[in-house]
Amino acid sequence: MAPSGKSEAPHDAQFWEDLYRSREQVFSGEPNGVLVTEAEGLPPGQALDVGCGEGGDARWLAARGWQVTALDISRTALQRAAAANAGIAWVCSDLAASPVPARAFDLVNVQYFPLRHDDGVPRKLLDAVAPGGTFLFGSHDPHDLGPEHSGYCQPDDIVRLLGEEWTVLVNETRPRVSPAPPGTGHTRDTVLRALRTS
Ligand SMILES: C[S@@+](CC[C@H](N)C(=O)[O-])C[C@H]1O[C@@H](n2cnc3c(N)ncnc32)[C@H](O)[C@@H]1O
């Protein structure tokens, strides 16, 4: 879920650290609606939660039997997330600078993560999905965002990276399940759910 009352210009590690330190809690602590809708029926396995923030999605997955690796660039966010330890592997890492194990995860969950066009992270995350696994990407509808977000991927950008080993199950724009956080104009989500068949 998006932080409230904050501009979303391009961010570095310091931006995220400052954001989390600016408030006792930035996100709701609840799982994202896109995750709940799309992953509720999936059989549990290994999951990677990308940009896990304060851990709402990771905890929801762990409570449903997933073995979760939850990764974020912000130590403050991870400290909060790990306070309610649920057998989750919390990893502090800059995805743009770190390798991700290939074909290792039955679910790669990417919710409101700033996926850039130019740093190789989208390819890395697709490669991390195991055969039979799911890549799930939820983002904000670009109509709700300013032009400064043009450097970030939307589902259609990811679809263009998919080879024949992928099947797109969902690629759509839909109303947010939860109300827009105060101070933001986020009313709709863009959602990609893709299955790696081999
Ligand atoms: C908009 S927040 C979304 C948090 C969470 N997925 C949610 O929906 O509540 C994006 C998260 O990605 C993290 N992040 C941004 N760039 C990152 C990077 N290069 N590597 C790892 N984490 C990053 C931020 O610290 C932040 O927690």
The ligand as a MOL file (V3000), in Angstrom:
LIG
                    3D

  0  0  0     0  0            999 V3000
M  V30 BEGIN CTAB
M  V30 COUNTS 27 29 0 0 0
M  V30 BEGIN ATOM
M  V30 1 C 5.7620 1.4630 -1.9610 0
M  V30 2 S 6.6570 0.4570 -0.8560 0 CHG=1
M  V30 3 C 5.6810 -1.0170 -0.8670 0
M  V30 4 C 5.8540 -1.8540 0.3760 0
M  V30 5 C 4.9790 -3.1160 0.4040 0
M  V30 6 N 5.2170 -3.9880 -0.7380 0
M  V30 7 C 3.5180 -2.7380 0.4810 0
M  V30 8 O 2.8160 -2.8370 -0.5130 0
M  V30 9 O 3.0880 -2.3310 1.5600 0 CHG=-1
M  V30 10 C 8.1020 -0.0450 -1.7560 0
M  V30 11 C 9.1230 -0.7840 -0.8870 0
M  V30 12 O 10.2090 -1.1870 -1.7050 0
M  V30 13 C 11.4170 -0.9630 -1.0020 0
M  V30 14 N 12.4720 -0.7610 -2.0020 0
M  V30 15 C 12.5770 0.2740 -2.8810 0
M  V30 16 N 13.6490 0.1210 -3.6770 0
M  V30 17 C 14.2290 -1.0470 -3.3080 0
M  V30 18 C 15.3710 -1.7720 -3.7750 0
M  V30 19 N 16.1440 -1.2940 -4.7720 0
M  V30 20 N 15.6800 -2.9610 -3.1940 0
M  V30 21 C 14.9050 -3.4360 -2.1820 0
M  V30 22 N 13.8230 -2.7940 -1.6940 0
M  V30 23 C 13.4870 -1.6190 -2.2470 0
M  V30 24 C 11.1430 0.2560 -0.1340 0
M  V30 25 O 11.9820 0.3560 0.9840 0
M  V30 26 C 9.6750 0.0410 0.2490 0
M  V30 27 O 9.5610 -0.6600 1.4580 0
M  V30 END ATOM
M  V30 BEGIN BOND
M  V30 1 1 1 2
M  V30 2 1 2 3
M  V30 3 1 2 10
M  V30 4 1 3 4
M  V30 5 1 4 5
M  V30 6 1 5 6
M  V30 7 1 5 7
M  V30 8 2 7 8
M  V30 9 1 7 9
M  V30 10 1 10 11
M  V30 11 1 11 12
M  V30 12 1 11 26
M  V30 13 1 12 13
M  V30 14 1 13 14
M  V30 15 1 13 24
M  V30 16 1 14 15
M  V30 17 1 14 23
M  V30 18 2 15 16
M  V30 19 1 16 17
M  V30 20 1 17 18
M  V30 21 2 17 23
M  V30 22 1 18 19
M  V30 23 2 18 20
M  V30 24 1 20 21
M  V30 25 2 21 22
M  V30 26 1 22 23
M  V30 27 1 24 25
M  V30 28 1 24 26
M  V30 29 1 26 27
M  V30 END BOND
M  V30 END CTAB
M  END
